Amino acid sequence: MILSPVLMFSETWTQKAVIPGGVRDGAVGFSIGNKGYVGTGYHSGLFYWYQDFWEWDPGTNVWTQKADYAGGLIAGAVGFSIGNKGYLGTGTSPTLKKDFWEYDPTLNSWTQKTDFGGTARAFAFGFSIGSKGYIGTGSITGGANGCVADFWEWESDTTSPNYNTWLQKSSFPGTIRYGAVGLAIGTKSYVGTGAAPGDIPLGDFWEWDQPTDTWTQKAAFGGGARFGAAGFALNGLGYIDTRHNGVNKKDLWTWDPATNTWTQRQDLGGFQRSNATGFSIGNRGYIGMGFFFTWSANDFWEYCDTCTAVGVEETMLKQMKVWYDNDHHQLKIESSQTVPSLLMSVYNLTGSLSMQKEININAGLNQTEFKPSGNGVYLVVLAKGKFKVATKIFIN
């Protein structure tokens, strides 16, 4: 039995250094290792496109300009990372594009890959799972009346017979759309919101399973219909923020795949916006840029759901001790007082959810059965209201 200190957490948004190179919306963003990357986009006030590309170091809060995107001026493109490389493709300048490029941060260079398998388009969704990248839906005219539903997979593994090729997968089954959010958690991806033909905002939400290539509809997005939202995956949960459905917003919602429920979180620290860019690095989420009424922005914000908290819930949670009993395969929780309806989540080091349940904590020693998938370090998160405690347990 090894006991780790319990830490007290809640939500915070912290503004970071503004993104250099000019205000913009419709940019791409992704992370590689412990660095963030953003680039391209459109200046909605002065009506021009970008191709610049920037690296952000969270340790120093410094932006460094990198090699311009080799595909030229572009906005409304798709960007994601696979391993230690970044990928960027499709978009509009206003000519619609289907070229697809790989960025190597070590060499600071771009290499063109096989063109996207579908029709040239903008405002598609994209994400990666394992060695594969995905692009789907979007507009093949650049506007709402060109919406499509096709969905494509690209292979980055050089040992695969499908290396650098695009394979069409099962089409997105919801209403055809553009401006949707796509994100991945484990071997599943999640797609929702967007605009249908006629710029009608949508709020439905779908899960795609990679091994079976099947789509399943999930609970509708908790914040209502919207398009031009930003999203990221963090600690086994999905996050969607900002929007446009006639009015720009800055509300943040999190989706739990284990319970198929949406929970509203703390609003983005900046102003309301649409067409912002989101990604995550480690246990932090980031949102920046976007369109604000008649002008674009370049501010950049960090979201932390594991930061110091205060209040009554803190008093209840901070005094708890958590450890694992290897002999009896039980999680032990010692508390000095009763805490009803506590949500307990256990994650492995990859961020995958191993167990989640609601428990009632009594004063004294509590236990609940937990059989891990393997030995190693796990993170136990106890949540009450908007406050959390987290502790590492070591299982051998």
One Martini backbone bead per residue (centre of mass of N, CA, C, O) as a GRO file, in nm:
protein
  396
    1MET     BB    1   0.094   0.038   0.025
    2ILE     BB    2   0.043   0.366  -0.131
    3LEU     BB    3   0.056   0.707  -0.039
    4SER     BB    4  -0.084   1.003  -0.163
    5PRO     BB    5  -0.129   1.313  -0.201
    6VAL     BB    6  -0.383   1.542  -0.170
    7LEU     BB    7  -0.543   1.751  -0.411
    8MET     BB    8  -0.679   2.070  -0.485
    9PHE     BB    9  -0.959   2.146  -0.715
   10SER     BB   10  -1.033   2.370  -0.994
   11GLU     BB   11  -1.138   2.625  -1.200
   12THR     BB   12  -0.944   2.791  -1.470
   13TRP     BB   13  -0.863   3.101  -1.635
   14THR     BB   14  -0.566   3.192  -1.832
   15GLN     BB   15  -0.386   3.435  -1.960
   16LYS     BB   16  -0.183   3.455  -2.237
   17ALA     BB   17   0.004   3.509  -2.480
   18VAL     BB   18  -0.025   3.653  -2.755
   19ILE     BB   19  -0.074   3.603  -3.088
   20PRO     BB   20   0.114   3.649  -3.334
   21GLY     BB   21   0.063   3.817  -3.663
   22GLY     BB   22  -0.240   3.856  -3.590
   23VAL     BB   23  -0.556   3.866  -3.625
   24ARG     BB   24  -0.798   3.578  -3.603
   25ASP     BB   25  -0.978   3.324  -3.786
   26GLY     BB   26  -0.985   2.995  -3.883
   27ALA     BB   27  -0.772   2.838  -3.742
   28VAL     BB   28  -0.514   2.630  -3.643
   29GLY     BB   29  -0.468   2.355  -3.390
   30PHE     BB   30  -0.197   2.194  -3.200
   31SER     BB   31  -0.013   1.923  -3.053
   32ILE     BB   32   0.343   1.853  -2.965
   33GLY     BB   33   0.375   1.736  -2.696
   34ASN     BB   34   0.472   2.041  -2.512
   35LYS     BB   35   0.350   2.187  -2.771
   36GLY     BB   36   0.214   2.456  -2.951
   37TYR     BB   37   0.007   2.508  -3.259
   38VAL     BB   38  -0.037   2.785  -3.490
   39GLY     BB   39  -0.235   2.882  -3.792
   40THR     BB   40  -0.348   3.068  -4.007
   41GLY     BB   41  -0.631   3.224  -4.152
   42TYR     BB   42  -0.859   3.515  -4.082
   43HIS     BB   43  -0.931   3.858  -4.150
   44SER     BB   44  -1.243   4.002  -4.080
   45GLY     BB   45  -1.166   4.315  -4.113
   46LEU     BB   46  -0.945   4.300  -4.380
   47PHE     BB   47  -0.962   4.053  -4.572
   48TYR     BB   48  -0.736   3.815  -4.497
   49TRP     BB   49  -0.485   3.577  -4.529
   50TYR     BB   50  -0.296   3.306  -4.384
   51GLN     BB   51   0.051   3.120  -4.335
   52ASP     BB   52   0.139   3.127  -4.065
   53PHE     BB   53   0.359   2.983  -3.797
   54TRP     BB   54   0.332   2.868  -3.445
   55GLU     BB   55   0.511   2.836  -3.133
   56TRP     BB   56   0.431   2.710  -2.799
   57ASP     BB   57   0.561   2.761  -2.464
   58PRO     BB   58   0.445   2.688  -2.147
   59GLY     BB   59   0.709   2.742  -1.975
   60THR     BB   60   0.749   3.056  -2.112
   61ASN     BB   61   0.525   3.200  -2.282
   62VAL     BB   62   0.635   3.157  -2.592
   63TRP     BB   63   0.654   3.274  -2.921
   64THR     BB   64   0.747   3.103  -3.235
   65GLN     BB   65   0.844   3.131  -3.546
   66LYS     BB   66   0.775   2.945  -3.831
   67ALA     BB   67   0.724   2.787  -4.098
   68ASP     BB   68   0.539   2.834  -4.339
   69TYR     BB   69   0.278   2.731  -4.490
   70ALA     BB   70   0.307   2.546  -4.791
   71GLY     BB   71  -0.007   2.585  -4.896
   72GLY     BB   72  -0.064   2.868  -4.811
   73LEU     BB   73  -0.320   3.053  -4.809
   74ILE     BB   74  -0.550   3.000  -4.520
   75ALA     BB   75  -0.882   2.878  -4.422
   76GLY     BB   76  -1.071   2.636  -4.276
   77ALA     BB   77  -0.896   2.416  -4.176
   78VAL     BB   78  -0.712   2.119  -4.092
   79GLY     BB   79  -0.581   2.006  -3.766
   80PHE     BB   80  -0.322   1.768  -3.656
   81SER     BB   81  -0.177   1.504  -3.462
   82ILE     BB   82   0.101   1.254  -3.503
   83GLY     BB   83   0.290   1.223  -3.274
   84ASN     BB   84   0.575   1.420  -3.406
   85LYS     BB   85   0.343   1.537  -3.599
   86GLY     BB   86   0.193   1.755  -3.830
   87TYR     BB   87  -0.139   1.843  -3.977
   88LEU     BB   88  -0.250   1.998  -4.296
   89GLY     BB   89  -0.576   2.078  -4.453
   90THR     BB   90  -0.751   2.224  -4.658
   91GLY     BB   91  -0.969   2.489  -4.744
   92THR     BB   92  -0.952   2.860  -4.791
   93SER     BB   93  -0.842   3.161  -5.031
   94PRO     BB   94  -1.110   3.100  -5.159
   95THR     BB   95  -0.996   2.856  -5.265
   96LEU     BB   96  -1.042   2.534  -5.270
   97LYS     BB   97  -0.897   2.263  -5.082
   98LYS     BB   98  -0.684   1.927  -5.075
   99ASP     BB   99  -0.432   1.959  -4.950
  100PHE     BB  100  -0.153   1.779  -4.772
  101TRP     BB  101   0.043   1.829  -4.466
  102GLU     BB  102   0.369   1.796  -4.311
  103TYR     BB  103   0.503   1.861  -3.982
  104ASP     BB  104   0.844   1.918  -3.869
  105PRO     BB  105   0.984   2.037  -3.576
  106THR     BB  106   1.285   1.960  -3.608
  107LEU     BB  107   1.306   2.084  -3.918
  108ASN     BB  108   1.106   2.301  -3.997
  109SER     BB  109   0.903   2.135  -4.207
  110TRP     BB  110   0.737   2.069  -4.519
  111THR     BB  111   0.529   1.790  -4.645
  112GLN     BB  112   0.383   1.651  -4.903
  113LYS     BB  113   0.088   1.477  -4.940
  114THR     BB  114  -0.176   1.320  -5.004
  115ASP     BB  115  -0.451   1.406  -5.111
  116PHE     BB  116  -0.743   1.442  -5.030
  117GLY     BB  117  -1.006   1.213  -5.103
  118GLY     BB  118  -1.194   1.433  -5.138
  119THR     BB  119  -1.343   1.708  -5.180
  120ALA     BB  120  -1.294   2.010  -5.181
  121ARG     BB  121  -1.265   2.208  -4.864
  122ALA     BB  122  -1.435   2.360  -4.579
  123PHE     BB  123  -1.509   2.329  -4.250
  124ALA     BB  124  -1.405   2.082  -4.125
  125PHE     BB  125  -1.331   1.798  -3.953
  126GLY     BB  126  -1.071   1.689  -3.708
  127PHE     BB  127  -0.855   1.401  -3.626
  128SER     BB  128  -0.689   1.157  -3.407
  129ILE     BB  129  -0.596   0.794  -3.413
  130GLY     BB  130  -0.311   0.717  -3.361
  131SER     BB  131  -0.196   0.672  -3.701
  132LYS     BB  132  -0.464   0.836  -3.764
  133GLY     BB  133  -0.648   1.042  -3.982
  134TYR     BB  134  -0.934   1.283  -3.989
  135ILE     BB  135  -1.196   1.372  -4.234
  136GLY     BB  136  -1.509   1.573  -4.229
  137THR     BB  137  -1.721   1.720  -4.389
  138GLY     BB  138  -1.838   2.029  -4.491
  139SER     BB  139  -1.754   2.253  -4.769
  140ILE     BB  140  -1.766   2.259  -5.142
  141THR     BB  141  -1.829   2.600  -5.157
  142GLY     BB  142  -1.796   2.766  -4.861
  143GLY     BB  143  -2.097   2.706  -4.785
  144ALA     BB  144  -2.399   2.587  -4.668
  145ASN     BB  145  -2.489   2.459  -4.964
  146GLY     BB  146  -2.209   2.252  -4.949
  147CYS     BB  147  -2.278   2.021  -4.781
  148VAL     BB  148  -2.133   1.727  -4.622
  149ALA     BB  149  -2.072   1.354  -4.506
  150ASP     BB  150  -1.802   1.264  -4.549
  151PHE     BB  151  -1.539   1.012  -4.448
  152TRP     BB  152  -1.180   1.009  -4.364
  153GLU     BB  153  -0.871   0.809  -4.390
  154TRP     BB  154  -0.530   0.842  -4.266
  155GLU     BB  155  -0.198   0.702  -4.306
  156SER     BB  156   0.128   0.719  -4.121
  157ASP     BB  157   0.229   0.432  -4.139
  158THR     BB  158   0.506   0.305  -4.308
  159THR     BB  159   0.421  -0.018  -4.261
  160SER     BB  160   0.169   0.026  -4.409
  161PRO     BB  161  -0.024  -0.039  -4.692
  162ASN     BB  162  -0.181   0.258  -4.630
  163TYR     BB  163   0.026   0.455  -4.671
  164ASN     BB  164  -0.063   0.762  -4.775
  165THR     BB  165  -0.380   0.704  -4.759
  166TRP     BB  166  -0.724   0.721  -4.856
  167LEU     BB  167  -1.017   0.618  -4.670
  168GLN     BB  168  -1.341   0.544  -4.683
  169LYS     BB  169  -1.594   0.588  -4.459
  170SER     BB  170  -1.849   0.620  -4.274
  171SER     BB  171  -2.081   0.830  -4.288
  172PHE     BB  172  -2.219   1.085  -4.159
  173PRO     BB  173  -2.555   1.058  -4.020
  174GLY     BB  174  -2.619   1.331  -4.002
  175THR     BB  175  -2.656   1.624  -4.082
  176ILE     BB  176  -2.548   1.814  -4.299
  177ARG     BB  177  -2.221   1.998  -4.264
  178TYR     BB  178  -2.058   2.277  -4.107
  179GLY     BB  179  -1.864   2.368  -3.836
  180ALA     BB  180  -1.769   2.135  -3.672
  181VAL     BB  181  -1.690   1.921  -3.403
  182GLY     BB  182  -1.376   1.738  -3.339
  183LEU     BB  183  -1.294   1.449  -3.125
  184ALA     BB  184  -1.070   1.246  -2.918
  185ILE     BB  185  -1.125   0.932  -2.720
  186GLY     BB  186  -0.927   0.716  -2.776
  187THR     BB  187  -1.114   0.500  -3.009
  188LYS     BB  188  -1.291   0.759  -3.007
  189SER     BB  189  -1.525   0.981  -3.155
  190TYR     BB  190  -1.649   1.332  -3.174
  191VAL     BB  191  -1.950   1.478  -3.323
  192GLY     BB  192  -2.068   1.828  -3.350
  193THR     BB  193  -2.252   2.047  -3.451
  194GLY     BB  194  -2.319   2.318  -3.661
  195ALA     BB  195  -2.422   2.370  -4.011
  196ALA     BB  196  -2.679   2.378  -4.214
  197PRO     BB  197  -2.851   2.439  -4.461
  198GLY     BB  198  -2.899   2.787  -4.411
  199ASP     BB  199  -2.751   2.820  -4.133
  200ILE     BB  200  -2.840   2.590  -3.933
  201PRO     BB  201  -2.822   2.513  -3.625
  202LEU     BB  202  -2.654   2.256  -3.431
  203GLY     BB  203  -2.674   1.985  -3.145
  204ASP     BB  204  -2.572   1.728  -3.220
  205PHE     BB  205  -2.425   1.398  -3.112
  206TRP     BB  206  -2.138   1.182  -3.200
  207GLU     BB  207  -2.017   0.843  -3.224
  208TRP     BB  208  -1.702   0.695  -3.319
  209ASP     BB  209  -1.587   0.366  -3.403
  210GLN     BB  210  -1.300   0.241  -3.518
  211PRO     BB  211  -1.318  -0.079  -3.527
  212THR     BB  212  -1.636  -0.064  -3.663
  213ASP     BB  213  -1.738   0.185  -3.818
  214THR     BB  214  -1.944   0.339  -3.611
  215TRP     BB  215  -2.246   0.516  -3.538
  216THR     BB  216  -2.360   0.710  -3.241
  217GLN     BB  217  -2.600   0.857  -3.074
  218LYS     BB  218  -2.607   1.125  -2.850
  219ALA     BB  219  -2.627   1.358  -2.644
  220ALA     BB  220  -2.706   1.658  -2.669
  221PHE     BB  221  -2.585   1.947  -2.658
  222GLY     BB  222  -2.602   2.151  -2.371
  223GLY     BB  223  -2.577   2.454  -2.529
  224GLY     BB  224  -2.688   2.413  -2.797
  225ALA     BB  225  -2.713   2.535  -3.088
  226ARG     BB  226  -2.418   2.544  -3.315
  227PHE     BB  227  -2.141   2.726  -3.466
  228GLY     BB  228  -1.802   2.770  -3.451
  229ALA     BB  229  -1.667   2.591  -3.253
  230ALA     BB  230  -1.468   2.470  -2.980
  231GLY     BB  231  -1.228   2.195  -2.910
  232PHE     BB  232  -1.139   1.940  -2.652
  233ALA     BB  233  -0.934   1.703  -2.491
  234LEU     BB  234  -0.963   1.606  -2.126
  235ASN     BB  235  -0.934   1.368  -1.905
  236GLY     BB  236  -1.162   1.191  -2.074
  237LEU     BB  237  -1.289   1.456  -2.193
  238GLY     BB  238  -1.518   1.676  -2.347
  239TYR     BB  239  -1.484   2.004  -2.508
  240ILE     BB  240  -1.708   2.294  -2.548
  241ASP     BB  241  -1.672   2.621  -2.704
  242THR     BB  242  -1.824   2.849  -2.816
  243ARG     BB  243  -2.011   3.052  -3.069
  244HIS     BB  244  -2.277   3.048  -3.334
  245ASN     BB  245  -2.648   3.167  -3.347
  246GLY     BB  246  -2.637   3.503  -3.377
  247VAL     BB  247  -2.460   3.464  -3.109
  248ASN     BB  248  -2.200   3.502  -2.929
  249LYS     BB  249  -1.997   3.283  -2.720
  250LYS     BB  250  -1.841   3.139  -2.381
  251ASP     BB  251  -1.936   2.863  -2.319
  252LEU     BB  252  -1.868   2.571  -2.116
  253TRP     BB  253  -1.853   2.216  -2.203
  254THR     BB  254  -1.888   1.883  -2.072
  255TRP     BB  255  -1.820   1.540  -2.178
  256ASP     BB  256  -1.926   1.215  -2.064
  257PRO     BB  257  -1.890   0.894  -2.186
  258ALA     BB  258  -1.987   0.724  -1.933
  259THR     BB  259  -2.281   0.907  -1.903
  260ASN     BB  260  -2.391   1.093  -2.128
  261THR     BB  261  -2.305   1.396  -2.022
  262TRP     BB  262  -2.365   1.740  -1.953
  263THR     BB  263  -2.149   2.015  -1.830
  264GLN     BB  264  -2.124   2.315  -1.695
  265ARG     BB  265  -1.874   2.553  -1.700
  266GLN     BB  266  -1.643   2.777  -1.710
  267ASP     BB  267  -1.608   3.048  -1.862
  268LEU     BB  268  -1.446   3.206  -2.070
  269GLY     BB  269  -1.224   3.466  -2.001
  270GLY     BB  270  -1.309   3.601  -2.239
  271PHE     BB  271  -1.474   3.676  -2.499
  272GLN     BB  272  -1.703   3.637  -2.714
  273ARG     BB  273  -1.715   3.376  -2.982
  274SER     BB  274  -1.595   3.255  -3.303
  275ASN     BB  275  -1.379   3.060  -3.470
  276ALA     BB  276  -1.197   2.918  -3.288
  277THR     BB  277  -0.913   2.764  -3.113
  278GLY     BB  278  -0.842   2.416  -3.013
  279PHE     BB  279  -0.646   2.255  -2.746
  280SER     BB  280  -0.408   2.023  -2.592
  281ILE     BB  281  -0.179   2.001  -2.297
  282GLY     BB  282  -0.208   1.757  -2.123
  283ASN     BB  283  -0.387   1.916  -1.840
  284ARG     BB  284  -0.456   2.135  -2.075
  285GLY     BB  285  -0.652   2.391  -2.212
  286TYR     BB  286  -0.710   2.567  -2.538
  287ILE     BB  287  -0.806   2.911  -2.633
  288GLY     BB  288  -0.818   3.104  -2.948
  289MET     BB  289  -0.920   3.353  -3.096
  290GLY     BB  290  -1.146   3.475  -3.336
  291PHE     BB  291  -1.482   3.608  -3.354
  292PHE     BB  292  -1.579   3.964  -3.286
  293PHE     BB  293  -1.834   4.053  -3.454
  294THR     BB  294  -1.614   4.256  -3.664
  295TRP     BB  295  -1.361   4.098  -3.533
  296SER     BB  296  -1.062   3.979  -3.465
  297ALA     BB  297  -0.836   3.767  -3.273
  298ASN     BB  298  -0.528   3.697  -3.028
  299ASP     BB  299  -0.607   3.556  -2.788
  300PHE     BB  300  -0.499   3.340  -2.497
  301TRP     BB  301  -0.619   3.037  -2.326
  302GLU     BB  302  -0.618   2.866  -2.008
  303TYR     BB  303  -0.734   2.547  -1.896
  304CYS     BB  304  -0.816   2.445  -1.551
  305ASP     BB  305  -0.933   2.150  -1.355
  306THR     BB  306  -0.648   2.150  -1.147
  307CYS     BB  307  -0.697   2.381  -0.922
  308THR     BB  308  -0.712   2.583  -0.675
  309ALA     BB  309  -0.939   2.574  -0.397
  310VAL     BB  310  -1.244   2.692  -0.239
  311GLY     BB  311  -1.451   2.608   0.038
  312VAL     BB  312  -1.667   2.372   0.144
  313GLU     BB  313  -1.574   2.144  -0.047
  314GLU     BB  314  -1.282   2.157   0.040
  315THR     BB  315  -1.320   2.066   0.332
  316MET     BB  316  -1.433   1.783   0.256
  317LEU     BB  317  -1.188   1.688   0.055
  318LYS     BB  318  -0.904   1.759   0.181
  319GLN     BB  319  -0.927   1.537   0.429
  320MET     BB  320  -0.870   1.314   0.244
  321LYS     BB  321  -0.779   0.964   0.199
  322VAL     BB  322  -0.597   0.780  -0.060
  323TRP     BB  323  -0.595   0.423  -0.146
  324TYR     BB  324  -0.449   0.095  -0.218
  325ASP     BB  325  -0.559  -0.247  -0.188
  326ASN     BB  326  -0.396  -0.517  -0.310
  327ASP     BB  327  -0.523  -0.764  -0.157
  328HIS     BB  328  -0.851  -0.656  -0.212
  329HIS     BB  329  -0.913  -0.465  -0.448
  330GLN     BB  330  -0.915  -0.162  -0.305
  331LEU     BB  331  -1.048   0.142  -0.241
  332LYS     BB  332  -0.943   0.388  -0.006
  333ILE     BB  333  -1.143   0.608   0.217
  334GLU     BB  334  -1.063   0.872   0.433
  335SER     BB  335  -1.295   1.034   0.665
  336SER     BB  336  -1.422   1.292   0.892
  337GLN     BB  337  -1.682   1.297   0.700
  338THR     BB  338  -1.975   1.333   0.542
  339VAL     BB  339  -2.015   1.256   0.173
  340PRO     BB  340  -2.236   1.297  -0.059
  341SER     BB  341  -2.229   1.238  -0.383
  342LEU     BB  342  -1.954   1.115  -0.500
  343LEU     BB  343  -1.733   1.144  -0.768
  344MET     BB  344  -1.558   0.866  -0.909
  345SER     BB  345  -1.240   0.867  -1.086
  346VAL     BB  346  -1.039   0.646  -1.301
  347TYR     BB  347  -0.707   0.679  -1.434
  348ASN     BB  348  -0.479   0.632  -1.655
  349LEU     BB  349  -0.185   0.746  -1.809
  350THR     BB  350  -0.354   0.790  -2.093
  351GLY     BB  351  -0.661   0.895  -1.986
  352SER     BB  352  -0.825   0.654  -1.932
  353LEU     BB  353  -1.118   0.523  -1.824
  354SER     BB  354  -1.161   0.274  -1.565
  355MET     BB  355  -1.357   0.433  -1.354
  356GLN     BB  356  -1.711   0.510  -1.255
  357LYS     BB  357  -1.871   0.655  -0.955
  358GLU     BB  358  -2.119   0.688  -0.715
  359ILE     BB  359  -2.061   0.798  -0.375
  360ASN     BB  360  -2.086   0.743  -0.022
  361ILE     BB  361  -1.943   0.913   0.244
  362ASN     BB  362  -1.816   0.818   0.544
  363ALA     BB  363  -1.720   0.836   0.849
  364GLY     BB  364  -1.411   0.710   0.788
  365LEU     BB  365  -1.392   0.399   0.639
  366ASN     BB  366  -1.369   0.338   0.289
  367GLN     BB  367  -1.488   0.114   0.017
  368THR     BB  368  -1.395   0.001  -0.324
  369GLU     BB  369  -1.400  -0.175  -0.600
  370PHE     BB  370  -1.079  -0.238  -0.788
  371LYS     BB  371  -0.978  -0.362  -1.114
  372PRO     BB  372  -0.713  -0.343  -1.282
  373SER     BB  373  -0.547  -0.375  -1.597
  374GLY     BB  374  -0.279  -0.290  -1.435
  375ASN     BB  375   0.011  -0.191  -1.350
  376GLY     BB  376   0.068   0.122  -1.171
  377VAL     BB  377  -0.046   0.439  -1.250
  378TYR     BB  378  -0.313   0.622  -1.093
  379LEU     BB  379  -0.604   0.839  -1.115
  380VAL     BB  380  -0.787   0.990  -0.851
  381VAL     BB  381  -1.116   1.139  -0.876
  382LEU     BB  382  -1.285   1.373  -0.666
  383ALA     BB  383  -1.629   1.497  -0.685
  384LYS     BB  384  -1.782   1.821  -0.576
  385GLY     BB  385  -1.921   1.975  -0.783
  386LYS     BB  386  -1.657   2.198  -0.887
  387PHE     BB  387  -1.482   2.010  -0.710
  388LYS     BB  388  -1.147   1.863  -0.660
  389VAL     BB  389  -0.969   1.557  -0.618
  390ALA     BB  390  -0.625   1.428  -0.643
  391THR     BB  391  -0.462   1.099  -0.680
  392LYS     BB  392  -0.197   0.888  -0.666
  393ILE     BB  393  -0.166   0.545  -0.752
  394PHE     BB  394   0.006   0.235  -0.664
  395ILE     BB  395   0.016  -0.065  -0.857
  396ASN     BB  396   0.133  -0.427  -0.779
   0.00000   0.00000   0.00000
